[in-house]
C-alpha cells in the first residue's frame, strides 16, 4: 500500500474547487471567464476567449489568444523550457511604453504537443509582475514561487505548489 505524505488539501466551500482534484497529467479546457490584464496604464489584454490548464496541486494557468495582445508590446524573449506534457515553451517579454520591460513575463508553445491543440497560438502570462490581472472582475493572485504561472481566485483552494518546501509534491 502506498501512503501519501503530501499536504492536506484545504476544505472546499460552495462554488470552489480543489487543485488536489485536478488531474495529472494535466488537462486543458475552454473557459469563458473574462480576463483583463493591465500594466503601466495600458490594458494589455481583455478577452473571454481563454483556455485553462488544470494540473494537480496548481492553480489554473490561463492561456489567452496571442492576437488579443498588441504585438508591439508582446515581444519574443530569451529562453526556452520543456514541459513533459505540453512541449517546448518560448518566453515573451512585455514592453509597455514608459515602463521598464517585463522580461520573461509569459510563454507560449509554438508547436504544442498534439495532446494540447487548444494551446495553439495562445500565451500565458505571470500575474505577479503585471499591475493588475482580473478574472470576471476579481483580482487574481499569482501562484507562489517564480516558476509556475497559475492564477489564484476565490473559487480555487490549495495548498498550491510553488512556495518554498513544495518542490517534492
Backbone bond lengths (Angstrom), bond angles and torsions (degrees), N, CA, C in turn:
res aa  C-N    CA-C-N  psi(-1)  N-CA   C-N-CA  omega(-1)  CA-C   N-CA-C  phi
1 X - - - 1.442 - - 1.529 108.81 -
2 X 1.341 115.47 131.71 1.458 121.10 176.95 1.514 108.74 -92.29
3 X 1.313 115.44 134.54 1.461 119.97 179.99 1.514 107.98 -116.04
4 X 1.326 117.02 133.90 1.460 123.61 -178.58 1.524 108.97 -88.67
5 X 1.331 115.73 127.04 1.455 121.32 179.42 1.523 111.63 -109.98
6 X 1.314 116.42 18.19 1.464 121.34 179.79 1.514 111.63 -77.65
7 X 1.313 116.45 -173.31 1.456 121.24 -177.19 1.525 111.64 -69.41
8 X 1.302 114.28 155.29 1.457 120.25 175.33 1.527 107.81 -82.15
9 X 1.330 118.45 126.97 1.467 120.23 178.81 1.532 111.74 -60.25
10 X 1.328 114.98 143.34 1.459 120.91 175.59 1.522 109.62 -66.40
11 X 1.335 117.75 152.77 1.469 119.88 176.62 1.528 111.32 -62.16
12 X 1.326 115.49 144.62 1.461 121.75 179.65 1.516 108.48 -102.10
13 X 1.321 116.14 125.46 1.458 121.52 178.01 1.516 111.55 -97.90
14 X 1.312 117.26 179.59 1.466 121.47 178.59 1.532 110.76 -58.23
15 X 1.320 116.17 132.78 1.453 121.21 178.14 1.516 114.77 76.70
16 X 1.323 117.32 8.00 1.463 120.99 -179.98 1.529 110.49 -109.61
17 X 1.331 114.79 160.11 1.453 121.14 172.91 1.518 108.20 -131.57
18 X 1.312 115.79 148.34 1.462 121.70 -179.63 1.519 110.05 -96.06
19 X 1.331 115.92 135.35 1.466 119.42 175.95 1.524 110.83 -65.69
20 X 1.318 116.92 -14.66 1.467 120.70 179.06 1.527 111.65 -81.04
21 X 1.339 116.21 -7.34 1.460 120.78 172.70 1.523 111.70 -96.98
22 X 1.325 117.75 -4.30 1.464 121.57 177.97 1.527 108.88 -73.53
23 X 1.337 116.72 155.02 1.473 120.22 -174.68 1.527 113.86 -82.43
24 X 1.297 114.84 163.45 1.462 123.88 167.16 1.516 105.47 -141.02
25 X 1.309 121.33 117.07 1.454 125.80 5.75 1.528 111.99 -65.39
26 X 1.351 115.24 162.37 1.464 119.40 -175.76 1.526 112.79 -67.98
27 X 1.328 113.95 167.57 1.466 121.91 177.82 1.524 107.93 -130.10
28 X 1.322 116.79 145.62 1.460 122.99 174.95 1.515 108.69 -108.01
29 X 1.340 115.68 140.30 1.451 119.88 178.37 1.526 110.05 -147.75
30 X 1.318 115.05 150.05 1.460 120.92 178.28 1.521 109.99 -68.89
31 X 1.327 115.27 148.61 1.458 121.87 175.33 1.515 107.61 -138.40
32 X 1.325 116.17 141.53 1.465 120.16 177.65 1.521 111.86 -108.04
33 X 1.322 116.74 16.43 1.460 119.07 174.16 1.523 108.04 -64.60
34 X 1.305 116.42 154.57 1.465 120.33 -179.83 1.517 109.33 -97.43
35 X 1.328 115.78 121.04 1.460 121.89 177.00 1.525 108.84 -104.93
36 X 1.338 115.47 132.17 1.456 121.64 173.61 1.522 106.94 -126.95
37 X 1.319 115.98 124.27 1.464 122.20 -179.64 1.517 108.19 -116.72
38 X 1.353 115.89 127.77 1.464 121.55 -178.53 1.525 109.40 -125.38
39 X 1.346 113.45 143.86 1.459 118.71 174.21 1.520 109.43 -155.33
40 X 1.324 115.55 131.73 1.468 123.22 176.42 1.524 111.57 52.25
41 X 1.328 116.50 42.60 1.453 121.37 176.80 1.520 115.33 80.69
42 X 1.315 117.76 2.84 1.465 122.28 -178.17 1.528 110.15 -112.27
43 X 1.323 116.60 135.37 1.463 120.15 169.26 1.529 105.67 -79.23
44 X 1.320 115.05 106.03 1.462 121.61 -176.84 1.525 110.50 -73.83
45 X 1.333 116.83 -37.72 1.466 121.51 179.08 1.518 108.97 -154.90
46 X 1.326 115.43 146.79 1.464 123.12 175.77 1.519 105.57 -147.67
47 X 1.339 116.75 105.90 1.460 120.03 -174.45 1.526 111.99 -154.02
48 X 1.322 114.82 152.06 1.466 120.27 170.29 1.532 109.86 -115.99
49 X 1.326 115.48 18.39 1.466 122.34 176.06 1.529 107.66 -103.66
50 X 1.312 115.97 86.84 1.459 122.00 -174.09 1.526 111.22 -122.75
51 X 1.313 114.37 154.41 1.463 121.98 167.52 1.520 105.72 -124.02
52 X 1.312 116.29 130.63 1.462 118.59 176.77 1.519 108.96 -111.98
53 X 1.337 114.40 139.00 1.457 120.98 177.30 1.527 107.06 -104.76
54 X 1.321 114.87 127.95 1.463 122.04 -177.96 1.516 108.74 -112.58
55 X 1.336 115.38 128.45 1.463 121.22 179.06 1.525 108.59 -143.67
56 X 1.318 115.96 139.33 1.456 122.08 -178.94 1.524 111.55 -44.21
57 X 1.295 116.78 130.43 1.468 128.06 175.34 1.527 114.47 75.74
58 X 1.334 118.62 1.94 1.461 121.93 -179.30 1.524 110.92 -115.02
59 X 1.336 117.75 137.68 1.464 117.26 168.64 1.526 108.61 -65.21
60 X 1.329 117.98 157.83 1.463 119.75 -177.46 1.526 112.32 -57.56
61 X 1.323 115.19 142.18 1.457 121.98 170.76 1.523 106.34 -102.84
62 X 1.324 115.99 125.31 1.466 121.35 -176.80 1.523 110.67 -100.28
63 X 1.316 115.34 132.27 1.457 123.21 178.13 1.527 108.71 -111.35
64 X 1.336 115.17 126.96 1.455 123.24 -179.22 1.525 109.38 -105.09
65 X 1.334 117.72 153.10 1.462 118.48 173.82 1.535 109.60 -61.80
66 X 1.302 116.77 132.70 1.473 119.82 177.52 1.523 110.23 -58.25
67 X 1.324 117.06 -31.52 1.462 121.77 -176.31 1.526 113.74 -65.34
68 X 1.331 119.13 -18.63 1.471 119.54 -179.32 1.526 112.29 -83.74
69 X 1.326 117.35 -5.60 1.463 121.75 179.47 1.527 108.47 -110.63
70 X 1.308 116.15 128.90 1.463 121.85 -179.89 1.522 109.43 -55.88
71 X 1.344 117.87 122.40 1.466 119.67 -179.28 1.527 113.50 -63.58
72 X 1.317 117.79 -13.83 1.465 119.93 176.19 1.529 111.36 -74.28
73 X 1.338 117.41 -23.03 1.470 119.69 179.85 1.530 112.82 -105.18
74 X 1.318 117.85 -22.27 1.467 121.71 177.38 1.524 107.65 -103.57
75 X 1.315 115.98 102.20 1.466 120.33 -172.91 1.526 110.56 -117.85
76 X 1.311 115.51 156.62 1.459 121.29 179.19 1.526 109.64 -60.98
77 X 1.301 115.66 130.96 1.459 121.61 178.92 1.515 111.26 -105.24
78 X 1.313 114.74 -170.20 1.459 120.40 178.80 1.520 109.85 -99.12
79 X 1.303 114.82 151.71 1.454 120.77 172.89 1.509 114.22 96.40
80 X 1.314 111.73 154.45 1.467 122.16 176.60 1.527 107.32 -145.41
81 X 1.298 115.33 148.93 1.457 121.15 171.86 1.517 107.52 -135.09
82 X 1.316 115.00 164.86 1.462 119.45 178.88 1.510 109.06 -120.48
83 X 1.317 115.59 126.65 1.459 122.50 173.43 1.518 107.36 -97.36
84 X 1.320 116.10 132.05 1.465 119.42 -178.91 1.523 112.62 -61.97
85 X 1.328 117.88 -18.75 1.456 121.08 -177.63 1.525 112.63 -103.90
86 X 1.336 116.79 -43.33 1.461 120.27 -168.90 1.524 114.84 -100.26
87 X 1.328 117.98 -18.57 1.458 120.49 177.96 1.518 112.92 113.06
88 X 1.332 116.08 -155.96 1.463 122.57 -177.21 1.520 109.28 -89.35
89 X 1.333 115.00 124.03 1.466 121.67 179.47 1.522 109.70 -98.64
90 X 1.322 115.49 139.03 1.460 122.82 172.47 1.531 106.91 -109.27
91 X 1.323 116.04 143.07 1.456 120.39 -175.92 1.515 112.21 -95.27
92 X 1.319 115.50 154.33 1.455 122.76 179.41 1.524 109.51 -126.99
93 X 1.327 114.40 153.50 1.455 122.88 174.93 1.526 108.21 -110.98
94 X 1.311 116.13 154.75 1.455 121.67 174.81 1.520 106.87 -112.12
95 X 1.326 116.04 120.47 1.457 121.54 -177.22 1.528 107.68 -120.85
96 X 1.338 115.13 95.50 1.456 122.01 -179.88 1.525 107.92 -99.97
97 X 1.327 117.58 127.49 1.467 119.34 179.62 1.530 112.03 -53.25
98 X 1.329 115.26 134.95 1.454 121.11 178.06 1.515 114.53 85.64
99 X 1.325 117.99 1.60 1.473 121.82 -179.87 1.527 108.96 -131.40
100 X 1.338 116.64 150.90 1.470 118.01 174.45 1.533 110.20 -61.18
101 X 1.326 117.51 142.94 1.470 119.93 178.25 1.532 110.99 -60.98
102 X 1.309 116.23 145.75 1.459 122.33 174.28 1.526 107.02 -102.03
103 X 1.323 115.92 95.45 1.458 121.52 -177.67 1.521 110.63 -74.01
104 X 1.330 116.58 136.34 1.460 121.67 176.76 1.512 113.84 62.14
105 X 1.316 118.00 31.84 1.463 122.13 -175.98 1.532 112.74 -77.45
106 X 1.320 116.60 -10.51 1.459 119.11 -179.91 1.510 111.59 -159.56
107 X 1.317 115.03 178.54 1.463 120.98 -178.48 1.515 109.73 -152.57
108 X 1.326 113.71 161.27 1.455 120.62 176.14 1.526 108.81 -150.56
109 X 1.303 115.45 164.87 1.461 121.88 -178.96 1.528 107.96 -112.41
110 X 1.356 118.11 101.05 1.464 119.60 -179.69 1.535 112.72 -56.93
111 X 1.333 116.29 -35.00 1.456 121.58 176.46 1.523 107.89 -134.64
112 X 1.346 116.90 80.60 1.458 117.87 -177.50 1.526 111.95 -61.58
113 X 1.313 114.73 152.08 1.460 120.35 175.20 1.533 108.41 -51.93
114 X 1.330 118.44 143.37 1.475 121.01 -179.50 1.529 113.95 -55.31
115 X 1.335 117.54 -20.56 1.472 119.46 177.10 1.526 112.03 -73.30
116 X 1.350 117.64 -11.29 1.461 121.61 -176.53 1.531 111.78 -129.42
117 X 1.334 117.68 56.14 1.467 119.14 -179.82 1.528 112.83 -63.61
118 X 1.326 117.17 -22.11 1.471 121.51 -179.76 1.522 112.68 -62.96
119 X 1.341 117.51 -18.62 1.462 121.07 -176.65 1.531 113.21 -88.64
120 X 1.325 116.55 -2.50 1.459 119.98 179.43 1.529 110.30 -59.25
121 X 1.342 116.38 129.77 1.469 124.12 178.23 1.531 113.12 60.76
122 X 1.341 116.29 32.14 1.465 121.15 177.95 1.518 109.74 -123.94
123 X 1.325 114.94 154.64 1.459 122.09 -178.77 1.527 109.00 -131.36
124 X 1.326 116.03 143.01 1.465 122.45 173.64 1.529 107.48 -109.95
125 X 1.326 115.99 140.90 1.460 120.83 179.70 1.521 109.72 -123.67
126 X 1.326 115.74 139.43 1.458 121.15 173.76 1.527 108.77 -66.32
127 X 1.307 117.24 133.32 1.464 120.63 -179.89 1.529 112.24 -74.49
128 X 1.331 117.18 -34.36 1.461 121.05 -172.40 1.514 116.31 -56.56
129 X 1.321 120.21 -47.00 1.467 120.30 -176.94 1.530 114.34 -72.06
130 X 1.335 117.51 -21.75 1.465 120.48 -178.09 1.525 110.43 -77.89
131 X 1.319 116.13 155.14 1.464 119.90 179.47 1.522 111.91 -65.26
132 X 1.345 116.35 -38.53 1.465 119.39 179.47 1.521 110.05 -159.39
133 X 1.315 114.22 137.00 1.459 122.21 171.59 1.522 106.09 -130.83
134 X 1.333 116.51 129.40 1.462 120.04 177.26 1.524 110.12 -126.84
135 X 1.320 114.76 149.99 1.468 123.26 170.08 1.509 106.70 -121.48
136 X 1.317 117.29 119.32 1.459 122.00 -177.13 1.530 111.24 50.27
137 X 1.332 116.50 37.70 1.458 122.22 176.67 1.517 115.05 86.26
138 X 1.318 118.17 -10.36 1.464 121.94 179.41 1.530 110.02 -89.09
139 X 1.330 116.06 130.08 1.461 119.87 178.41 1.521 109.79 -66.83
140 X 1.314 115.21 130.39 1.457 123.53 -178.40 1.526 109.78 -85.41
141 X 1.312 117.04 141.51 1.458 122.59 169.99 1.524 107.79 -100.24
142 X 1.322 116.11 143.99 1.460 120.85 179.69 1.524 110.38 -77.59
143 X 1.319 116.69 144.32 1.456 121.52 172.84 1.525 108.08 -59.42
144 X 1.331 117.53 139.14 1.471 119.70 -179.83 1.526 112.31 -59.11
145 X 1.322 115.27 154.87 1.459 121.07 178.25 1.514 110.99 85.90
146 X 1.300 116.24 175.80 1.447 120.55 -176.10 1.503 115.65 -107.94
147 X 1.334 118.55 2.87 1.455 119.67 -174.57 1.528 112.96 -103.50
148 X 1.319 117.47 -47.25 1.454 121.41 -175.35 1.522 110.30 -85.41
149 X 1.322 116.51 151.03 1.460 120.19 -173.57 1.508 115.62 -117.77
150 X 1.329 118.26 31.60 1.456 120.22 179.79 1.516 112.84 -70.30
151 X 1.326 114.64 155.01 1.462 122.12 177.76 1.525 107.96 -111.21
152 X 1.323 116.00 125.58 1.463 121.42 -178.01 1.522 109.37 -100.28
153 X 1.334 115.08 127.24 1.462 122.93 174.63 1.526 107.76 -127.48
154 X 1.322 116.04 171.02 1.472 121.19 -174.99 1.522 113.04 -63.46
155 X 1.322 117.82 -19.02 1.468 119.76 -177.43 1.528 113.46 -90.19
156 X 1.341 116.99 6.52 1.461 121.33 179.55 1.524 108.77 -125.00
157 X 1.338 116.75 130.22 1.463 120.39 179.38 1.520 110.51 -119.36
158 X 1.321 116.26 155.15 1.468 123.97 -174.88 1.509 112.40 -109.97
159 X 1.323 114.25 -139.22 1.459 129.25 7.86 1.533 111.86 -67.92
160 X 1.352 114.52 157.29 1.455 121.80 -173.77 1.520 111.95 -105.23
161 X 1.306 115.36 139.20 1.467 121.03 174.17 1.529 109.13 -67.29
162 X 1.348 115.70 148.12 1.454 120.47 175.38 1.514 113.52 129.96
163 X 1.325 116.53 -32.47 1.462 120.65 179.80 1.529 109.90 -72.63
164 X 1.316 117.93 160.56 1.473 119.48 176.62 1.528 110.82 -52.89
165 X 1.326 115.95 137.93 1.459 121.75 179.01 1.511 115.29 89.12
166 X 1.347 117.59 0.02 1.453 119.99 -177.80 1.525 114.25 -103.69
167 X 1.308 117.64 2.03 1.468 119.85 -174.47 1.529 112.75 -64.20
168 X 1.307 118.66 -22.40 1.473 120.95 -178.64 1.521 113.31 -86.36
169 X 1.343 118.58 -4.34 1.463 120.15 -179.76 1.488 111.09 -64.25
